[in-house]
Amino acid sequence: MRMGKLLVGVLSGGVILGTILACSATEDGERARTGECPVETCVEGFAGLRFTVLGFELMESPTLLPIAVGGTTTIGMQPIEGAFPASPLYGISGSIEIEGPGTDEYFDAERSLDLRATSEGTAVLDVTNERGALYDRVTLSTRTVDRIEVVVRDREDEPAYLDANTATDVAVRLFDASGTRLQDTSLEVRATDGEADRVWWDIVQLFPATGTSTVTLDIAAGDTRSRVVLPVR
């Protein structure tokens, strides 16, 4: 599957901001939000960081999204004021592990991290200097996928079906047991009797094969697997 580029704009420094990428979820770090140092020692004169991940279905969100257990996300960072810290160090505790510099094409690798949710709970990401003084921190949550829903965009109130002679955009929505939507940018969707092209991390454009009456989707989201059969009309 290929992902189409949908950027509205990019800063000259390379990292993408929520106000520039209109499809993001952003949240100010604890220090940026409160104006106070949440630990014993913080870097003096630094206002804090804004953290950004990709949003649901090309939409903005004012808060970061829970990550599906077993799934991934890339998180970008941008200073509230001034320049990005030189050679920051990253530490994380809890239900998430850092896999390395960001590999998502929408983020600058030097200002982003790839994260994987390893269990259900919360994790705190600390960004510090070499002496351990804090630039900022953010708390992230992780949830287990309980339900996967496939809906056709623009006709979400109807039972999902595909158009026989044209492409159909479908959204793959992940939910925990409470109905909260989850993120997994490593979400995989494979189609039988059709072709699937990724438009966004949770949107797939489906092309039914000629003459087929159904298209079967095999979905891998976090640690959860699901199969969905969509009729073709």
C-alpha positions in Angstrom: 0.0 0.0 0.0 1.3 3.5 -0.7 0.6 6.6 1.4 -0.2 9.8 -0.5 1.4 13.0 0.7 -1.1 15.3 2.3 1.1 17.9 3.8 -0.2 21.5 4.1 3.3 22.8 4.8 6.6 22.2 6.6 8.8 24.5 8.6 12.3 25.2 7.3 13.7 23.3 10.3 12.0 20.1 9.0 9.7 19.2 11.9 6.0 19.5 11.2 3.7 21.5 13.6 0.1 20.7 14.4 -0.9 24.2 13.1 0.8 23.4 9.8 -0.1 19.8 9.4 -3.9 19.9 9.5 -4.2 16.2 10.3 -2.4 16.0 13.6 -2.9 15.6 17.3 -0.9 17.9 19.5 -0.4 18.5 23.2 1.9 20.8 25.1 4.3 19.2 27.5 3.8 19.5 31.2 6.3 22.3 31.6 5.0 24.2 28.6 1.4 23.8 29.9 2.0 24.9 33.5 5.0 27.2 33.2 6.5 25.3 36.1 9.3 22.8 36.5 7.7 19.3 37.3 11.0 17.8 38.6 13.9 18.9 40.7 16.0 20.4 37.9 14.9 21.9 34.6 16.9 23.6 31.9 16.8 27.3 32.7 15.2 29.7 30.2 13.4 27.0 28.2 9.7 27.4 27.7 8.8 23.8 27.0 7.9 21.5 24.1 4.8 20.8 22.0 4.4 17.1 21.1 2.7 16.0 17.9 1.4 12.7 16.4 -0.7 11.9 13.3 -4.4 12.4 13.9 -7.4 10.2 13.1 -8.8 10.3 9.5 -7.1 13.5 8.4 -8.5 15.4 11.4 -7.0 17.5 14.1 -7.1 16.7 17.8 -6.2 18.9 20.8 -4.7 16.0 22.7 -2.4 13.0 22.0 -4.0 9.7 21.2 -3.9 6.5 23.2 -1.7 3.9 21.4 -2.9 0.4 20.7 -0.9 -2.2 22.7 1.5 -3.8 20.2 1.1 -0.8 17.9 3.3 2.1 17.1 3.3 5.9 16.6 5.9 8.5 15.8 6.0 11.5 18.1 7.4 14.9 17.0 8.7 17.7 19.2 8.8 21.4 18.7 9.9 24.1 21.2 7.2 26.5 22.3 9.7 29.3 21.9 13.3 29.5 20.5 15.4 26.8 19.0 15.2 23.1 19.4 17.6 21.7 22.0 21.0 20.5 20.8 21.5 16.8 21.3 18.7 16.1 23.7 18.4 12.8 25.6 15.2 10.8 25.8 14.0 8.6 28.6 10.7 6.7 28.9 9.2 4.7 31.7 6.0 2.6 31.8 4.1 0.9 29.0 6.0 2.2 26.0 9.5 1.7 24.6 11.5 3.9 22.3 12.4 2.1 19.0 14.7 4.9 17.7 14.6 8.1 15.8 11.4 8.8 13.9 11.0 7.0 10.6 7.7 8.4 9.5 8.0 10.6 6.4 5.9 13.4 8.0 8.5 14.1 10.7 12.1 15.2 11.0 14.1 12.2 12.3 16.2 14.5 14.5 13.1 15.8 16.3 10.9 12.8 16.5 10.9 9.3 18.0 9.3 6.0 17.0 7.4 4.5 19.9 5.9 1.1 20.5 3.3 0.2 23.2 4.4 -2.9 25.0 1.6 -3.2 27.6 -1.6 -1.4 28.8 -1.1 1.6 31.1 0.8 4.9 30.9 4.3 6.1 30.1 6.2 9.3 30.8 8.5 10.6 28.1 11.3 12.8 29.4 13.4 15.1 27.2 16.6 16.2 29.0 20.1 17.6 28.5 23.3 15.6 29.1 23.2 16.5 32.8 19.7 15.3 33.3 18.0 18.7 33.5 14.5 18.5 32.0 13.4 20.4 28.9 9.9 19.0 29.1 7.9 15.8 29.5 4.6 14.3 28.4 2.4 11.4 29.6 1.1 8.9 27.0 -1.5 6.2 27.4 -1.7 2.7 25.9 -4.8 0.6 25.6 -5.7 -2.9 24.3 -7.7 -3.1 21.1 -11.1 -4.5 21.9 -12.9 -3.8 18.6 -12.1 -2.9 15.0 -14.7 -1.1 12.9 -14.6 -0.5 9.1 -16.8 2.3 7.8 -17.1 3.8 4.4 -16.3 7.5 4.5 -19.2 9.9 3.6 -21.8 7.2 4.3 -20.9 6.1 7.9 -24.6 5.6 8.9 -25.1 2.8 6.4 -23.8 -0.8 6.5 -20.4 -0.8 4.8 -20.2 -1.8 1.1 -17.9 -1.1 -1.8 -18.8 0.5 -5.2 -18.3 -2.0 -8.0 -16.9 0.4 -10.6 -15.0 3.0 -8.6 -12.6 3.3 -5.7 -14.1 3.5 -2.2 -12.4 5.2 0.8 -12.9 3.2 4.1 -11.7 4.1 7.6 -10.4 1.5 9.9 -11.2 2.5 13.5 -9.7 0.9 16.6 -11.4 1.0 20.0 -10.7 -0.1 23.5 -13.3 -1.7 25.8 -14.6 1.7 26.9 -15.1 2.9 23.3 -12.0 5.2 23.2 -10.4 5.3 19.8 -6.8 4.2 19.6 -3.8 4.8 17.3 -1.5 2.4 15.6 0.4 3.9 12.6 1.7 0.4 11.8 -1.8 -0.7 11.1 -1.9 -3.2 8.2 -4.8 -3.8 5.8 -4.6 -6.5 3.1 -7.4 -7.1 0.6 -8.4 -10.3 -1.2 -10.3 -9.9 -4.5 -9.3 -6.3 -4.6 -6.5 -3.7 -4.2 -5.9 -1.6 -1.1 -4.0 1.7 -1.3 -3.3 3.6 1.9 -4.3 7.2 1.9 -3.6 7.9 5.6 -2.6 5.6 8.5 -6.2 4.7 9.1 -7.8 5.3 5.7 -7.6 2.8 2.8 -8.8 3.2 -0.7 -10.3 -0.1 -2.0 -10.6 -1.2 -5.6 -12.7 -4.3 -6.0 -11.5 -6.8 -8.7 -13.7 -7.0 -11.8 -16.7 -9.3 -11.3 -16.2 -9.9 -7.6 -19.1 -9.8 -5.2 -17.1 -9.3 -2.0 -13.7 -8.0 -0.8 -12.1 -9.5 2.3 -9.9 -7.4 4.5 -7.4 -8.9 6.8 -6.5 -6.3 9.4 -3.6 -6.3 11.9 -3.8 -3.6 14.6 -1.4 -3.8 17.5 -1.7 -7.4 18.9 -5.2 -7.8 17.4 -6.1 -9.5 14.1 -9.5 -9.2 12.4 -11.2 -10.2 9.1 -13.9 -8.2 7.6 -15.9 -9.1 4.4 -17.4 -6.2 2.5 -20.1 -6.7 -0.2 -19.6 -5.1 -3.6 -22.6 -3.4 -5.2 
